[in-house]
Amino acid sequence: MNIVNKTLARELIITDDGSHSICVPELDESYHSSHGAIQEARHIYIKDALVFSAKHGSNLNVLEIGFGTGLNTFLSYQYALENGLRIHYHGVEKYPLLESEYSQLNYSGDENSQHELFLKLHQSDWEREEKINDFFTLYKEQKDIRLLQLPDNFYDVVYFDAFGPDVQPDLWSEKVFRKIFHSMKEGAVMTTYSVKGQVRRVMKTVGFSVEKIPGPSGKREITRAVKTVNG
């Protein structure tokens, strides 16, 4: 199947932990697990990628493939604030949500200041680096990952959060993962929810050290890939 067309209808849904996600009915695909958007994002991308990498440094360059609802960005910001990290965050998304969609998302709870921050992450300009505050810089790029130009040896953390390989197989290709591999520093980490055998084989082919690790509620395992020193 080709890249998801921006004209496909999107619907707001509630996941099992009470947090919102977005569903694309025509593809029978949602942006997060139905078992809980926030608990899934915190487990796969914050705990198993950002926290994992923060053990080795407090200044981190983060790449997210699939900016989507902005949840991973928002949680990364919160973790950075709470733990004294400095993050340069690069989010990539071909079809950004509309204001009428992201303004309804409930990730900030009842805190007005956090909701304003969440909106700011979405409303910041695309294709322009924006300093959210002294410890968090955001650069959003509206582009197909297959056409993206990435710097070599730059990222410490990669969140690979595209639609699944059965829906967007071209995004889970050797060409894409090789590009990401070269953009990462030695020892950098990438996590994704998919444990499909073909995906892990492709990651290994381009040089990653790949392991299956325990997943969040409702998902037995996820994938963590590390760019090893001899990779």
C-alpha positions as a Markdown table, in Angstrom:
| # | Residue | x | y | z |
|---|---|---|---|---|
| 1 | Met | 0.0 | 0.0 | 0.0 |
| 2 | Asn | 1.2 | 3.5 | -0.8 |
| 3 | Ile | 1.8 | 6.2 | 1.8 |
| 4 | Val | -1.3 | 7.2 | 3.6 |
| 5 | Asn | -3.2 | 9.9 | 1.7 |
| 6 | Lys | -3.8 | 13.1 | 3.6 |
| 7 | Thr | -7.5 | 13.0 | 2.4 |
| 8 | Leu | -8.3 | 9.9 | 4.4 |
| 9 | Ala | -10.7 | 10.6 | 7.3 |
| 10 | Arg | -9.3 | 10.6 | 10.8 |
| 11 | Glu | -11.4 | 10.1 | 14.0 |
| 12 | Leu | -10.7 | 10.8 | 17.6 |
| 13 | Ile | -10.9 | 7.7 | 19.9 |
| 14 | Ile | -10.4 | 6.9 | 23.6 |
| 15 | Thr | -7.9 | 4.2 | 24.5 |
| 16 | Asp | -8.1 | 2.0 | 27.6 |
| 17 | Asp | -6.0 | 4.3 | 29.8 |
| 18 | Gly | -8.4 | 7.2 | 29.1 |
| 19 | Ser | -6.1 | 9.0 | 26.7 |
| 20 | His | -7.0 | 9.9 | 23.2 |
| 21 | Ser | -5.6 | 8.6 | 19.9 |
| 22 | Ile | -6.5 | 9.1 | 16.3 |
| 23 | Cys | -7.9 | 6.3 | 14.1 |
| 24 | Val | -8.0 | 6.1 | 10.3 |
| 25 | Pro | -11.0 | 3.8 | 9.7 |
| 26 | Glu | -10.3 | 3.2 | 6.0 |
| 27 | Leu | -6.9 | 1.6 | 7.0 |
| 28 | Asp | -8.2 | 0.0 | 10.2 |
| 29 | Glu | -5.2 | 1.7 | 11.8 |
| 30 | Ser | -4.8 | 3.9 | 14.8 |
| 31 | Tyr | -1.9 | 6.1 | 15.9 |
| 32 | His | -1.6 | 4.3 | 19.2 |
| 33 | Ser | -2.5 | 1.0 | 20.9 |
| 34 | Ser | -6.1 | 0.7 | 22.0 |
| 35 | His | -4.8 | -0.5 | 25.4 |
| 36 | Gly | -3.6 | 3.0 | 26.1 |
| 37 | Ala | -1.9 | 5.8 | 24.1 |
| 38 | Ile | 0.0 | 7.4 | 27.0 |
| 39 | Gln | 1.1 | 4.1 | 28.7 |
| 40 | Glu | 2.3 | 2.8 | 25.3 |
| 41 | Ala | 4.3 | 5.9 | 24.5 |
| 42 | Arg | 5.9 | 6.1 | 27.9 |
| 43 | His | 7.0 | 2.5 | 27.8 |
| 44 | Ile | 8.3 | 2.2 | 24.2 |
| 45 | Tyr | 9.7 | 5.6 | 23.6 |
| 46 | Ile | 10.4 | 7.3 | 26.9 |
| 47 | Lys | 11.5 | 4.4 | 29.1 |
| 48 | Asp | 13.1 | 2.1 | 26.5 |
| 49 | Ala | 14.7 | 4.8 | 24.4 |
| 50 | Leu | 15.0 | 8.2 | 26.0 |
| 51 | Val | 15.7 | 7.0 | 29.6 |
| 52 | Phe | 18.0 | 4.3 | 28.2 |
| 53 | Ser | 20.1 | 6.9 | 26.3 |
| 54 | Ala | 20.0 | 9.5 | 29.1 |
| 55 | Lys | 22.2 | 7.2 | 31.2 |
| 56 | His | 25.1 | 8.2 | 29.0 |
| 57 | Gly | 24.5 | 11.9 | 28.6 |
| 58 | Ser | 22.2 | 14.8 | 29.4 |
| 59 | Asn | 22.4 | 16.6 | 26.0 |
| 60 | Leu | 20.4 | 14.5 | 23.5 |
| 61 | Asn | 19.4 | 14.8 | 19.9 |
| 62 | Val | 16.1 | 13.0 | 19.3 |
| 63 | Leu | 14.6 | 12.0 | 15.9 |
| 64 | Glu | 10.9 | 11.0 | 15.7 |
| 65 | Ile | 9.6 | 9.3 | 12.6 |
| 66 | Gly | 5.9 | 10.0 | 12.8 |
| 67 | Phe | 5.2 | 13.2 | 14.8 |
| 68 | Gly | 1.5 | 12.3 | 14.7 |
| 69 | Thr | -0.4 | 13.5 | 17.7 |
| 70 | Gly | 2.6 | 15.1 | 19.3 |
| 71 | Leu | 2.4 | 12.7 | 22.3 |
| 72 | Asn | 6.0 | 11.4 | 22.1 |
| 73 | Thr | 7.2 | 15.0 | 21.8 |
| 74 | Phe | 5.1 | 16.2 | 24.8 |
| 75 | Leu | 6.3 | 13.3 | 27.0 |
| 76 | Ser | 9.9 | 13.9 | 26.0 |
| 77 | Tyr | 9.6 | 17.5 | 27.0 |
| 78 | Gln | 8.1 | 16.6 | 30.4 |
| 79 | Tyr | 10.9 | 14.0 | 31.0 |
| 80 | Ala | 13.5 | 16.6 | 30.0 |
| 81 | Leu | 12.1 | 19.1 | 32.4 |
| 82 | Glu | 11.8 | 16.7 | 35.3 |
| 83 | Asn | 15.3 | 15.3 | 34.8 |
| 84 | Gly | 17.5 | 18.2 | 33.7 |
| 85 | Leu | 18.0 | 17.0 | 30.1 |
| 86 | Arg | 18.7 | 19.3 | 27.2 |
| 87 | Ile | 16.9 | 18.0 | 24.1 |
| 88 | His | 17.1 | 18.9 | 20.4 |
| 89 | Tyr | 13.9 | 17.3 | 19.0 |
| 90 | His | 13.4 | 16.6 | 15.3 |
| 91 | Gly | 9.9 | 15.5 | 14.4 |
| 92 | Val | 9.0 | 14.3 | 10.9 |
| 93 | Glu | 5.4 | 14.0 | 9.7 |
| 94 | Lys | 4.1 | 14.0 | 6.2 |
| 95 | Tyr | 0.5 | 14.7 | 7.1 |
| 96 | Pro | 0.2 | 16.9 | 10.3 |
| 97 | Leu | -3.0 | 17.0 | 12.3 |
| 98 | Leu | -5.3 | 19.9 | 11.9 |
| 99 | Glu | -5.9 | 22.3 | 14.8 |
| 100 | Ser | -9.4 | 21.0 | 15.1 |
| 101 | Glu | -7.9 | 17.6 | 15.7 |
| 102 | Tyr | -4.9 | 18.2 | 18.0 |
| 103 | Ser | -6.7 | 20.8 | 20.1 |
| 104 | Gln | -9.1 | 18.1 | 21.3 |
| 105 | Leu | -6.4 | 15.7 | 22.5 |
| 106 | Asn | -6.4 | 15.2 | 26.3 |
| 107 | Tyr | -2.7 | 14.4 | 27.0 |
| 108 | Ser | -2.2 | 17.5 | 29.2 |
| 109 | Gly | -5.0 | 16.6 | 31.6 |
| 110 | Asp | -6.6 | 19.6 | 33.4 |
| 111 | Glu | -3.5 | 21.7 | 33.7 |
| 112 | Asn | -3.9 | 24.8 | 31.5 |
| 113 | Ser | -0.2 | 25.5 | 31.4 |
| 114 | Gln | 0.5 | 22.0 | 30.1 |
| 115 | His | -2.3 | 22.3 | 27.5 |
| 116 | Glu | -0.8 | 25.6 | 26.3 |
| 117 | Leu | 2.6 | 23.9 | 26.0 |
| 118 | Phe | 1.1 | 21.0 | 24.1 |
| 119 | Leu | -0.6 | 23.4 | 21.7 |
| 120 | Lys | 2.6 | 25.3 | 21.3 |
| 121 | Leu | 4.4 | 22.1 | 20.2 |
| 122 | His | 1.8 | 21.7 | 17.4 |
| 123 | Gln | 1.6 | 25.4 | 16.5 |
| 124 | Ser | 5.3 | 26.0 | 16.2 |
| 125 | Asp | 6.3 | 26.6 | 12.6 |
| 126 | Trp | 7.2 | 23.7 | 10.3 |
| 127 | Glu | 10.6 | 23.7 | 8.7 |
| 128 | Arg | 12.0 | 26.1 | 11.3 |
| 129 | Glu | 13.9 | 25.4 | 14.5 |
| 130 | Glu | 12.1 | 26.8 | 17.6 |
| 131 | Lys | 13.5 | 27.2 | 21.1 |
| 132 | Ile | 10.6 | 26.1 | 23.3 |
| 133 | Asn | 12.7 | 27.0 | 26.4 |
| 134 | Asp | 16.3 | 26.7 | 27.5 |
| 135 | Phe | 16.3 | 22.9 | 27.5 |
| 136 | Phe | 14.0 | 22.0 | 24.6 |
| 137 | Thr | 14.4 | 22.9 | 21.0 |
| 138 | Leu | 11.9 | 21.7 | 18.4 |
| 139 | Tyr | 12.4 | 21.3 | 14.7 |
| 140 | Lys | 9.4 | 19.9 | 12.8 |
| 141 | Glu | 9.7 | 18.8 | 9.2 |
| 142 | Gln | 6.7 | 18.1 | 7.0 |
| 143 | Lys | 8.2 | 15.5 | 4.7 |
| 144 | Asp | 8.1 | 11.9 | 3.5 |
| 145 | Ile | 10.9 | 10.1 | 5.4 |
| 146 | Arg | 12.0 | 8.5 | 2.1 |
| 147 | Leu | 12.9 | 11.9 | 0.8 |
| 148 | Leu | 14.4 | 13.2 | 4.0 |
| 149 | Gln | 18.0 | 14.4 | 4.3 |
| 150 | Leu | 19.5 | 13.5 | 7.7 |
| 151 | Pro | 22.9 | 14.6 | 9.1 |
| 152 | Asp | 25.5 | 11.8 | 9.7 |
| 153 | Asn | 26.4 | 10.7 | 13.2 |
| 154 | Phe | 24.0 | 13.1 | 14.9 |
| 155 | Tyr | 21.1 | 11.5 | 16.8 |
| 156 | Asp | 21.2 | 9.8 | 20.2 |
| 157 | Val | 17.7 | 8.6 | 20.2 |
| 158 | Val | 15.2 | 7.6 | 17.4 |
| 159 | Tyr | 11.5 | 6.9 | 17.9 |
| 160 | Phe | 10.3 | 5.0 | 14.9 |
| 161 | Asp | 6.6 | 5.5 | 15.1 |
| 162 | Ala | 5.2 | 5.2 | 11.6 |
| 163 | Phe | 2.1 | 3.3 | 10.7 |
| 164 | Gly | 2.8 | -0.5 | 10.7 |
| 165 | Pro | 4.8 | -2.3 | 8.1 |
| 166 | Asp | 1.6 | -4.0 | 6.7 |
| 167 | Val | 0.1 | -0.5 | 6.0 |
| 168 | Gln | 3.2 | 1.4 | 5.0 |
| 169 | Pro | 5.9 | -1.2 | 4.0 |
| 170 | Asp | 8.0 | 1.4 | 2.1 |
| 171 | Leu | 8.8 | 3.2 | 5.3 |
| 172 | Trp | 10.2 | 0.0 | 6.9 |
| 173 | Ser | 12.6 | -0.7 | 4.1 |
| 174 | Glu | 16.4 | -1.2 | 4.1 |
| 175 | Lys | 16.9 | 2.1 | 2.4 |
| 176 | Val | 15.0 | 4.0 | 5.2 |
| 177 | Phe | 16.7 | 2.1 | 8.0 |
| 178 | Arg | 20.2 | 2.5 | 6.4 |
| 179 | Lys | 19.6 | 6.3 | 6.2 |
| 180 | Ile | 18.6 | 6.4 | 9.9 |
| 181 | Phe | 21.5 | 4.2 | 10.9 |
| 182 | His | 24.0 | 6.6 | 9.3 |
| 183 | Ser | 22.3 | 9.5 | 11.0 |
| 184 | Met | 22.8 | 8.0 | 14.5 |
| 185 | Lys | 25.8 | 8.2 | 16.8 |
| 186 | Glu | 27.6 | 5.1 | 17.9 |
| 187 | Gly | 25.7 | 3.7 | 20.8 |
| 188 | Ala | 22.5 | 5.5 | 19.9 |
| 189 | Val | 19.2 | 3.7 | 20.3 |
| 190 | Met | 16.0 | 3.3 | 18.2 |
| 191 | Thr | 12.8 | 1.8 | 19.5 |
| 192 | Thr | 9.6 | 0.8 | 17.7 |
| 193 | Tyr | 6.5 | -1.2 | 18.5 |
| 194 | Ser | 6.9 | -3.7 | 15.6 |
| 195 | Val | 8.6 | -7.0 | 16.2 |
| 196 | Lys | 7.9 | -8.3 | 12.7 |
| 197 | Gly | 10.6 | -10.7 | 11.6 |
| 198 | Gln | 11.2 | -8.9 | 8.3 |
| 199 | Val | 11.6 | -5.6 | 10.1 |
| 200 | Arg | 14.2 | -6.9 | 12.5 |
| 201 | Arg | 16.1 | -8.7 | 9.7 |
| 202 | Val | 16.3 | -5.4 | 7.8 |
| 203 | Met | 17.6 | -3.6 | 10.8 |
| 204 | Lys | 20.3 | -6.2 | 11.3 |
| 205 | Thr | 21.3 | -6.0 | 7.6 |
| 206 | Val | 22.1 | -2.3 | 7.9 |
| 207 | Gly | 24.2 | -2.9 | 11.0 |
| 208 | Phe | 22.0 | -2.5 | 14.1 |
| 209 | Ser | 22.2 | -4.8 | 17.1 |
| 210 | Val | 18.6 | -5.8 | 17.5 |
| 211 | Glu | 16.7 | -7.2 | 20.5 |
| 212 | Lys | 13.1 | -7.9 | 21.4 |
| 213 | Ile | 12.3 | -6.5 | 24.9 |
| 214 | Pro | 9.1 | -6.6 | 27.0 |
| 215 | Gly | 6.4 | -4.4 | 25.7 |
| 216 | Pro | 3.6 | -2.3 | 27.3 |
| 217 | Ser | 0.2 | -3.6 | 28.4 |
| 218 | Gly | -1.4 | -5.5 | 25.6 |
| 219 | Lys | 1.8 | -6.0 | 23.7 |
| 220 | Arg | 4.2 | -8.8 | 24.7 |
| 221 | Glu | 7.3 | -7.5 | 23.0 |
| 222 | Ile | 8.8 | -4.5 | 21.2 |
| 223 | Thr | 12.0 | -3.9 | 19.3 |
| 224 | Arg | 15.1 | -2.0 | 20.4 |
| 225 | Ala | 17.9 | -1.4 | 18.0 |
| 226 | Val | 21.3 | 0.0 | 18.9 |
| 227 | Lys | 24.0 | 1.3 | 16.6 |
| 228 | Thr | 26.9 | -0.7 | 18.0 |
| 229 | Val | 30.5 | 0.6 | 17.9 |
| 230 | Asn | 31.4 | -2.0 | 15.3 |
| 231 | Gly | 28.2 | -1.5 | 13.3 |
